[in-house]
Amino acid sequence: MKEIKVPVLPESITEATVAAWHKKPGDYVELDDVIVEIETDKVVLEVVAQNDGVITEISQEEGATVLGDQVIGLL
């Protein structure tokens, strides 16, 4: 099982928001599929699948405040 993590945030940004999940639990993803978008006050970051698999868990829903490198789901 692989962790889906918030990317390391740009310097001087301490937190971000889960903007939109593009996949839900049970969905199959392939390498480089966009899974979720994370939004800061300056940029929107796309989190892509690091390998093929199935989304098994989402632990932070849309609108949640998250930190850099935080686990937000499982693949």
Backbone torsions as a table, in degrees:
resi	resn	phi	psi	omega
1	MET	NA	135.7	-179.7
2	LYS	-109.3	145.2	176.8
3	GLU	-85.2	141.5	171.1
4	ILE	-98.7	119.1	-174.1
5	LYS	-119.9	152.3	170.0
6	VAL	-66.1	135.6	177.1
7	PRO	-62.9	161.8	173.0
8	VAL	-62.2	127.3	-175.3
9	LEU	-79.3	151.2	178.0
10	PRO	-57.8	154.3	-179.4
11	GLU	-53.5	141.8	178.7
12	SER	76.6	1.0	175.5
13	ILE	-108.8	124.1	-174.7
14	THR	-101.3	-23.5	-179.6
15	GLU	-146.6	165.0	-178.3
16	ALA	-143.8	179.3	-179.9
17	THR	-125.9	139.4	173.2
18	VAL	-71.8	111.0	-175.0
19	ALA	-84.4	-49.9	-176.3
20	ALA	-159.5	127.4	171.3
21	TRP	-85.6	128.4	176.9
22	HIS	-93.8	-12.9	179.0
23	LYS	-129.9	157.5	178.0
24	LYS	-127.6	166.0	179.1
25	PRO	-54.4	135.4	-178.2
26	GLY	97.5	-16.4	179.2
27	ASP	-75.6	139.3	174.8
28	TYR	-87.0	135.8	176.2
29	VAL	-124.5	152.2	174.7
30	GLU	-110.3	160.2	178.2
31	LEU	-45.2	130.5	176.5
32	ASP	75.4	4.3	171.0
33	ASP	-65.5	140.2	175.0
34	VAL	-74.0	124.5	-178.9
35	ILE	-98.0	-45.4	-173.7
36	VAL	-153.2	151.7	173.9
37	GLU	-109.1	133.7	178.0
38	ILE	-114.1	131.4	-174.7
39	GLU	-116.2	134.4	170.6
40	THR	-113.1	-179.0	178.4
41	ASP	-71.3	-8.7	-177.3
42	LYS	-119.7	-23.5	-171.3
43	VAL	-154.0	155.1	171.7
44	VAL	-108.6	125.7	-178.3
45	LEU	-107.8	131.8	176.1
46	GLU	-94.4	129.4	175.4
47	VAL	-99.1	121.9	-177.5
48	VAL	-109.1	157.6	178.2
49	ALA	-66.5	131.6	178.8
50	GLN	-84.1	-12.7	176.0
51	ASN	-165.2	171.4	178.0
52	ASP	-71.0	150.4	176.4
53	GLY	166.8	-169.2	-178.9
54	VAL	-118.9	134.6	175.4
55	ILE	-68.8	120.4	-178.1
56	THR	-104.2	-24.5	-177.0
57	GLU	-155.6	141.7	170.0
58	ILE	-120.4	118.0	-176.3
59	SER	-101.1	-13.5	177.9
60	GLN	-128.6	113.6	-177.2
61	GLU	-78.5	168.4	176.1
62	GLU	-55.6	136.7	-179.2
63	GLY	94.5	-12.9	-179.2
64	ALA	-71.4	143.6	174.4
65	THR	-86.5	130.5	-176.7
66	VAL	-131.2	163.8	179.2
67	LEU	-111.7	159.3	177.1
68	GLY	-57.7	136.3	177.0
69	ASP	72.1	10.1	178.3
70	GLN	-76.3	140.0	175.6
71	VAL	-76.1	127.2	-178.8
72	ILE	-120.5	-3.9	178.7
73	GLY	-176.1	177.5	179.7
74	LEU	-131.0	143.2	179.3
75	LEU	-118.6	NA	NA
